[in-house]
Amino acid sequence: MSSKHKDFLSWDDDIDLDLVLGDYTDDEANNKSQASTKELCYICPVCGAEYKSVSGFRGHVMKKHQQNLRASDHKKNDNQKGQDSNWPKEEFTKLQTIFPQAFSNSLKNIQTNELYNIFGKSIEAEIAEQLEMNKEVEKYFEEIITICHKNNNLSSTEERELLFKTVHRIRTDKEIVSKGVILIQSSVKAQSAKDINNFLQIIILELIAEVIKARRQLEEKTSAAKVSEISDSDNKVLYYISGYIIKYLEKKHSKQKNKQLRDRSLKTVSALTNSSGAVSFTDKFSVWYDKKNRGGLKKPCEDFFCMIREFERVVRENQYTEHNIASKEEIKEKVLEAFMIQHYADKLFYSELSSEEDVSDMCFLEDCLEIFLTIRGFAMARAIQRTISRGKIFDKSAPSKSLRGSLKSISGDQLSRN
């Protein structure tokens, strides 16, 4: 782990979990310091609807207006609202990295998939075979996927739904389709425009599937490499905090007045725990759970622990801006946009919900993040306080002296002055 990251928050430095977290008491869910999300308000630039949470705003603009906007660009009473951030350069880089292989796989799928070759080798399969290694056609399809992918990192179910809406619009755009038909006709042996159009429609869908799969694999590989830098001591604390967050969610949602919403919410929260007793790779991190448990602690399931660990990873990566320390809102936006965090959130929170339900109202992910950042911020403040109180802000290069040595030094200085 790099020293820069460790300086931001050292979980290793004899952290006092009792002081940081306290006991699991009933009044924690009402702690006003944990409800800072209510202090902000985000306004939809299209219809003017106001939302108190980032997830509520993002869910609204994607579902109702088919746009993927950052909540931080649309704060109420913010002079900069409406000036949306450009699509991050790293998103273009990732797409450029995975697209060549996705294109190659899509061509192979059309040639080998029985669905496309029911009555022997199909015309579409012949076209796909002839387009292998054709960089001009590959570039044409990369431009199409870039249009579909822009401002969309494919991390959540909602973003993927938005992607397919954009794909449908592209596939029915006469100008784009006509350009592709002409290009492919010039690259293959005589085929009718109708056959080429059929091929074009098929490969776009294949490409989308391959890009989504490749993007997930890339993010999983990147995440695995970076979470390996998190120490075992940090993981043990994160495991304990994961259980604390589950308890917080349970208490909060048990106070829902709407019985149907309350029952559904508590069912989702209950699924976050490891209640089966099955052996898990997280068992080695349960030391604080074992020490502190008096019957009320929660043991997180693997996916929930991994999501909280991803919180920590993303915060470490984005704690500094170009010229300053990142604000809580900036960090929160980065965390909510992270691919792997949305991947785990979809599995944990949204799998039981029908597509018609507005899952953003439940704000499970944002609740988890809010309490995590509150705990982390307090722990960071404690770490800084300990650093100052121990005198670590002074020159570390100076050799330490014993009491006897210090007294000799003082006596020597006094003699030299006399």
C-alpha positions, 0 to 999 in steps of 0.5 A, a space after each residue: 500500500 502506498 504511503 500516500 494512501 495510508 496517510 489518509 486513513 490508517 486502519 492499522 494504527 491501533 484504531 479504537 473500534 469502540 470509540 469509532 463505532 460505539 455499541 449497536 444501540 437503538 438511537 444510532 439510526 436517529 443520529 443527525 450526523 448520519 443524515 447529511 444527505 437530507 441537507 442537499 437537494 438536486 434538481 432535474 434540468 429537464 422537468 425541475 423535479 427535486 431529489 434529496 439523494 444522488 441515487 434518487 436524482 440519477 434514477 429519475 433522469 435515467 428512467 424518465 429522460 434517458 439521460 445519465 447526468 451527475 447529481 453534483 452538476 445539478 445542485 439546488 442554488 448552485 451557480 454551476 448547475 447544468 454544466 455537465 462534466 465531459 465523459 471521463 477520458 479513461 472511459 474512452 481508453 477502456 472502450 478502446 482497450 476492449 473493443 478489438 477483441 469484442 469485435 473479433 468475438 462478435 464475428 466468431 459468434 455469428 459464424 459459430 452460433 447455431 441460432 444464426 446457422 440453422 440451415 447450414 452456413 448463413 449469409 450473415 456468417 459468410 459476411 462475418 468471415 469476410 470481415 475478419 481483420 477489416 480495420 475500416 469496418 471495425 472502426 465504423 462499428 467502434 464509432 457506433 458503440 462509442 455513441 451508445 457507450 458515451 456518458 454510460 459506464 454500464 455499471 448499473 442495471 439502469 445504465 444498461 437499460 439506457 444503453 439498449 434504448 440508445 442502441 435501438 435508436 442507432 439501429 433505426 437511424 437510416 443515415 448511420 445504417 446506410 453508411 454501414 451498408 455501403 461500407 460493408 458492400 465494398 468490403 465483401 463479395 456481392 451481397 444484397 443490401 437487405 442481407 447486409 442490413 440484417 448482418 449489421 443489425 445482428 452484429 450491433 447486438 452481439 457487440 453490445 453483449 461482448 462489450 458489456 462482458 469484456 468491461 465487466 472482466 476488465 473491471 474485475 481484474 483491475 479491482 482484484 489487483 487493487 484490493 490486494 493492496 488492502 492489508 489484512 488489518 484493514 480488511 478485519 476492520 472493514 468486515 466489522 464495519 460491514 456488520 455495523 452498516 447492516 445493523 444500521 440499515 435494519 434499524 432504519 428500515 424497521 421504522 418504515 411506516 408503509 408495511 409493504 415497503 418495510 417488509 420488502 426492505 427488511 427482506 433485502 437487508 436480511 439477505 446481506 448477512 451470512 446466515 448459512 454458516 457456510 465457509 467463506 473467504 471472509 472468515 479470516 477477517 472476522 477477528 473483530 467480530 469474534 472479539 466484540 460480538 455480544 449477540 447483536 453483531 451482523 456477519 456480512 455475506 461475501 458480496 456485501 463485504 466486497 462492496 464495502 471493501 470497494 468503497 474503501 478502494 475507490 475512496 483511496 483512489 479519489 481522495 485527492 483532486 488535482 490541487 486539493 483534498 476531495 470533498 465528501 460530495 466529490 468522493 460520493 459521486 465517484 463511489 456511486 459511479 464505480 463499476 464494481 460497486 454498482 455490480 455488487 449493488 445490483 446483486 444485493 439490493 435490486 435483484 428482488 425488485 421488479 422493473 416497475 418499482 422505483 428502487 432509488 426511493 429505497 436508497 440502500 446503496 447511498 445509505 451504506 455509503 453515507 454511514 461508511 464515509 461518516 465512520 471513515 471521516 471520524 477515523 481519519 480525524 482520530 488518526 490525524 489527532 493521534 499523529 499530532 499528539 505523538 509529535 509525528 509532525 516533527 522531523 522524522 529524520 532526527 535521531 531519537 534520544 534517551 532521557 539521559 542523552 537529551 539531558 546531556 545535550 541540554 547541558 552541553 548547549 548551556 555550557 557552550 552559551 556560557 
